[in-house]
């Protein structure tokens, strides 16, 4: 048995006192490691033992307090997230991994969706498809890639492999790229339009099919193409409940919900949006589906002010749809910016003020910063402020092309509920 002064004992004591720290390694506490191993892919800046100073795009090993490997990911840069995990093991983060995950994601959609009937589909859903900060959507024969991390710009081998795999699997006519990452201060890069990175240019107005309807999209746009795939089940719900109802579509944007309401047999459709250009695109969407573009009433104005005017006049509706912007925007509330996080209850109360007793409120929230409990609380508070109650009769979530890993609640961001006003 070795005595206290034997060399092997001294070596053991040194190892216990000063664990070896490898380069490109980030250490996290056990509770954080537990969440990461359960599927949460984000290592927040406040959770790491040391600041991550490696260049964005550097592959880092994330280890727990004992030094055991939790996974591998990419350094993020100056954002609130320090590392996005790509694996929970020691596999290389390389082109082969990207290609395998693109193939797996597309096969999942082919198994559970009719891609012939849907030309507006999310093919890669970021972290939940094992491709962090990457979303890819199909619009007809074109693809739009959204990159949400500055790390990807510093890892050209990865996004080159992404585009190679997409071309190999789908043979699109063209691939466009949007870069949508924000800095720690919240500033987004100036958006001049999506960049064509592969193939042939798209027409500015491209028609795509969703169910038996058609919509005009712009895949070259800097942010939204004009049709949100994630709200597909909500649109279908509106169609199912719209028959013979007077429908008010608030924050109507390009009118996709208005088109679905009309297709469902709505007696009247009124759409409110602050942007006249949005209504012009809505009219084109009505025409694309073979409907009279002048059938709905399109009102240009601030939602809160228009609702106040309707309430003063006693104008009522049977179905009111709320799909407000997720974050503060130019849509004002008495001169103040709209915030879906702070102002949702007030919006619900205003909407209920123009809803007939027994009418339906269809409410959506598309930010993970509002939890399901907070969303329901805003509905309840809005109903109380309006002197009424709501009873939820239907809920819709993300469609199958937006799979969510259970350990990543931020991925399950969409809330959509239909309630009956008392």
JOTA-V345321 format. One record per residue. N is the residue number from 1. RES is the residue in one small letter. SS is DSSP state (helix for helix, strand for strand, loop for the rest). NEAR is the number of other C-alpha atoms within 8 Angstrom. Layout:
N_RES_SS_NEAR, N_RES_SS_NEAR
This chain:
1_x_loop_2, 2_x_loop_6, 3_x_loop_6, 4_x_loop_6, 5_x_loop_6, 6_x_loop_8, 7_x_helix_6, 8_x_helix_7, 9_x_helix_11, 10_x_helix_10, 11_x_helix_8, 12_x_helix_8, 13_x_helix_8, 14_x_helix_8, 15_x_helix_9, 16_x_helix_7, 17_x_helix_6, 18_x_loop_6, 19_x_loop_6, 20_x_loop_5, 21_x_loop_5, 22_x_loop_5, 23_x_loop_4, 24_x_loop_9, 25_x_strand_10, 26_x_strand_12, 27_x_strand_12, 28_x_strand_13, 29_x_loop_11, 30_x_helix_8, 31_x_helix_6, 32_x_helix_10, 33_x_helix_12, 34_x_helix_8, 35_x_helix_10, 36_x_helix_13, 37_x_helix_10, 38_x_loop_7, 39_x_loop_10, 40_x_loop_9, 41_x_loop_11, 42_x_strand_10, 43_x_strand_13, 44_x_strand_10, 45_x_helix_11, 46_x_helix_4, 47_x_helix_9, 48_x_strand_13, 49_x_loop_8, 50_x_loop_6, 51_x_loop_6, 52_x_loop_10, 53_x_loop_5, 54_x_loop_8, 55_x_loop_8, 56_x_loop_12, 57_x_loop_13, 58_x_loop_11, 59_x_strand_10, 60_x_strand_12, 61_x_strand_12, 62_x_strand_13, 63_x_strand_15, 64_x_loop_13, 65_x_loop_9, 66_x_loop_5, 67_x_loop_7, 68_x_loop_7, 69_x_strand_10, 70_x_strand_13, 71_x_strand_14, 72_x_strand_16, 73_x_strand_14, 74_x_strand_14, 75_x_strand_16, 76_x_loop_15, 77_x_loop_12, 78_x_loop_8, 79_x_loop_11, 80_x_loop_7, 81_x_strand_11, 82_x_strand_14, 83_x_strand_12, 84_x_strand_13, 85_x_strand_13, 86_x_strand_14, 87_x_strand_11, 88_x_loop_10, 89_x_loop_8, 90_x_loop_8, 91_x_loop_6, 92_x_loop_5, 93_x_loop_11, 94_x_loop_8, 95_x_helix_10, 96_x_helix_7, 97_x_helix_9, 98_x_helix_14, 99_x_helix_11, 100_x_helix_8, 101_x_helix_11, 102_x_helix_12, 103_x_helix_10, 104_x_helix_8, 105_x_helix_11, 106_x_helix_11, 107_x_helix_8, 108_x_helix_8, 109_x_helix_12, 110_x_helix_9, 111_x_helix_6, 112_x_helix_7, 113_x_loop_8, 114_x_loop_7, 115_x_loop_9, 116_x_loop_5, 117_x_loop_9, 118_x_strand_10, 119_x_loop_12, 120_x_strand_13, 121_x_strand_11, 122_x_strand_12, 123_x_strand_12, 124_x_strand_14, 125_x_strand_14, 126_x_helix_11, 127_x_helix_12, 128_x_helix_12, 129_x_helix_11, 130_x_loop_9, 131_x_loop_13, 132_x_loop_12, 133_x_loop_10, 134_x_strand_13, 135_x_strand_12, 136_x_strand_12, 137_x_strand_12, 138_x_strand_13, 139_x_strand_13, 140_x_loop_10, 141_x_loop_8, 142_x_strand_13, 143_x_strand_14, 144_x_strand_13, 145_x_strand_12, 146_x_strand_12, 147_x_strand_14, 148_x_loop_10, 149_x_loop_12, 150_x_helix_12, 151_x_helix_13, 152_x_helix_12, 153_x_helix_8, 154_x_loop_8, 155_x_loop_10, 156_x_helix_8, 157_x_helix_8, 158_x_helix_11, 159_x_helix_9, 160_x_helix_8, 161_x_helix_12, 162_x_helix_12, 163_x_helix_10, 164_x_helix_8, 165_x_helix_12, 166_x_helix_11, 167_x_helix_9, 168_x_helix_7, 169_x_helix_8, 170_x_helix_6, 171_x_loop_7, 172_x_loop_11, 173_x_loop_8, 174_x_strand_14, 175_x_strand_14, 176_x_strand_15, 177_x_strand_12, 178_x_strand_13, 179_x_strand_11, 180_x_loop_11, 181_x_loop_10, 182_x_strand_12, 183_x_loop_9, 184_x_loop_8, 185_x_loop_6, 186_x_loop_6, 187_x_loop_7, 188_x_strand_8, 189_x_loop_8, 190_x_loop_4, 191_x_loop_8, 192_x_loop_5, 193_x_loop_9, 194_x_loop_14, 195_x_strand_8, 196_x_strand_12, 197_x_strand_8, 198_x_strand_8, 199_x_strand_9, 200_x_loop_7, 201_x_loop_6, 202_x_loop_9, 203_x_loop_6, 204_x_loop_8, 205_x_loop_7, 206_x_strand_10, 207_x_strand_10, 208_x_strand_12, 209_x_strand_13, 210_x_strand_11, 211_x_loop_6, 212_x_loop_6, 213_x_strand_8, 214_x_strand_11, 215_x_strand_15, 216_x_strand_13, 217_x_strand_13, 218_x_loop_11, 219_x_loop_14, 220_x_loop_12, 221_x_loop_9, 222_x_loop_9, 223_x_loop_9, 224_x_loop_7, 225_x_loop_10, 226_x_loop_9, 227_x_loop_10, 228_x_loop_8, 229_x_helix_8, 230_x_helix_9, 231_x_helix_11, 232_x_helix_10, 233_x_helix_11, 234_x_helix_10, 235_x_helix_12, 236_x_helix_9, 237_x_helix_9, 238_x_helix_13, 239_x_helix_14, 240_x_helix_8, 241_x_helix_7, 242_x_loop_15, 243_x_loop_11, 244_x_loop_8, 245_x_loop_12, 246_x_strand_13, 247_x_strand_16, 248_x_strand_12, 249_x_strand_14, 250_x_strand_13, 251_x_loop_13, 252_x_loop_14, 253_x_loop_11, 254_x_loop_12, 255_x_loop_14, 256_x_helix_13, 257_x_helix_10, 258_x_helix_13, 259_x_helix_10, 260_x_helix_12, 261_x_helix_16, 262_x_helix_13, 263_x_helix_8, 264_x_loop_12, 265_x_loop_11, 266_x_loop_14, 267_x_loop_10, 268_x_strand_10, 269_x_strand_15, 270_x_strand_13, 271_x_strand_15, 272_x_strand_16, 273_x_strand_17, 274_x_loop_10, 275_x_loop_9, 276_x_helix_8, 277_x_helix_6, 278_x_helix_12, 279_x_helix_14, 280_x_helix_9, 281_x_helix_11, 282_x_helix_13, 283_x_helix_11, 284_x_helix_11, 285_x_helix_16, 286_x_helix_13, 287_x_helix_10, 288_x_helix_12, 289_x_loop_9, 290_x_loop_6, 291_x_loop_8, 292_x_loop_7, 293_x_loop_11, 294_x_loop_6, 295_x_loop_7, 296_x_loop_10, 297_x_strand_8, 298_x_strand_9, 299_x_strand_8, 300_x_strand_10, 301_x_loop_10, 302_x_loop_12, 303_x_helix_14, 304_x_helix_11, 305_x_helix_10, 306_x_helix_10, 307_x_helix_12, 308_x_helix_9, 309_x_helix_8, 310_x_helix_11, 311_x_helix_11, 312_x_helix_7, 313_x_helix_6, 314_x_loop_7, 315_x_loop_8, 316_x_loop_9, 317_x_strand_13, 318_x_strand_12, 319_x_strand_14, 320_x_strand_14, 321_x_strand_11, 322_x_strand_11, 323_x_strand_10, 324_x_loop_9, 325_x_loop_10, 326_x_loop_10, 327_x_loop_9, 328_x_loop_10, 329_x_strand_9, 330_x_strand_6, 331_x_strand_10, 332_x_strand_12, 333_x_strand_11, 334_x_loop_6, 335_x_loop_5, 336_x_strand_6, 337_x_strand_10, 338_x_strand_12, 339_x_loop_12, 340_x_loop_12, 341_x_loop_9, 342_x_loop_6, 343_x_loop_9, 344_x_helix_12, 345_x_helix_12, 346_x_helix_9, 347_x_helix_10, 348_x_helix_12, 349_x_helix_14, 350_x_helix_13, 351_x_helix_10, 352_x_helix_12, 353_x_loop_9, 354_x_loop_13, 355_x_strand_15, 356_x_strand_10, 357_x_strand_6, 358_x_strand_8, 359_x_strand_11, 360_x_strand_12, 361_x_strand_15, 362_x_strand_13, 363_x_strand_11, 364_x_strand_11, 365_x_strand_14, 366_x_loop_9, 367_x_loop_9, 368_x_loop_10, 369_x_loop_6, 370_x_loop_10, 371_x_loop_8, 372_x_helix_7, 373_x_helix_6, 374_x_helix_8, 375_x_helix_11, 376_x_helix_8, 377_x_helix_8, 378_x_helix_11, 379_x_helix_12, 380_x_helix_11, 381_x_helix_10, 382_x_helix_15, 383_x_helix_14, 384_x_helix_10, 385_x_helix_9, 386_x_loop_10, 387_x_loop_6, 388_x_loop_9, 389_x_loop_9, 390_x_strand_11, 391_x_strand_8, 392_x_strand_9, 393_x_strand_8, 394_x_strand_7, 395_x_strand_9, 396_x_strand_10, 397_x_loop_10, 398_x_loop_13, 399_x_loop_10, 400_x_loop_8, 401_x_loop_12, 402_x_loop_9, 403_x_loop_10, 404_x_loop_9, 405_x_loop_9, 406_x_loop_6, 407_x_loop_8, 408_x_loop_12, 409_x_helix_9, 410_x_helix_6, 411_x_helix_10, 412_x_loop_9, 413_x_loop_13, 414_x_loop_13, 415_x_strand_13, 416_x_strand_12, 417_x_strand_13, 418_x_strand_12, 419_x_strand_12, 420_x_strand_12, 421_x_strand_15, 422_x_loop_8
